[in-house]
Amino acid sequence: MIREREIELLMLDRCTKSEAEKHLKNGSTIFEDFEENIESYLDEWNIEEEDKDEYRKMVTDKIPARDWGVVEDNGKTYYIMYVL
């Protein structure tokens, strides 16, 4: 994904352009495939079993987990993992 698109998606999550640029510089990540690969990501990140439900609920309800954002654009859902 090109940087301009990442900034656009962060701005859809109520960031200003400068905030979006700062988040990307700090390492925030936008996932296009989070729903399809959630279990792989949770395993890769060594998320404890009792904490996995928070992420699963985020995908089901489209309500962001702590330090995450959820943006829908053109019929596609993007998940933003913020690095604060």
C-alpha positions, -999 to +999 in steps of 0.1 A: +000+000+000+014+034-009+020+059+018-006+084+005-033+057+009-021+049+044-024+086+053-059+087+038-070+057+058-056+071+091-074+104+083-106+084+080-099+073+115-100+109+127-063+117+124-050+149+110-025+146+081+004+154+104-009+130+131-012+103+104+024+109+092+036+108+128+018+075+134+034+059+103+068+072+113+064+056+147+056+022+131+018+021+131+005-006+106-026-009+085-038-044+078-058-052+047-060-089+055-065-089+092-099-107+091-087-135+068-055-140+088-064-131+124-054-164+139-020-164+122-013-129+134-024-137+170-001-167+170+028-148+155+024-121+181+022-147+209-011-133+222-023-152+253-054-173+247-075-153+272-066-121+253-074-133+218-112-128+222-106-090+223-092-092+188-119-116+175-146-093+189-130-064+171-133-083+138-169-094+145-182-061+159-160-036+140-152-019+173-115-012+178-095-029+205-073-007+227-047+011+206-064+000+173-085+016+147-111+002+123-119+020+091-143+010+064-137+024+029-152+014-004-167-018+011-134-030+026-124-030+063-089-019+073-075-025+108-050+000+122-025-011+148-013+022+164+022+026+178+018+054+203 
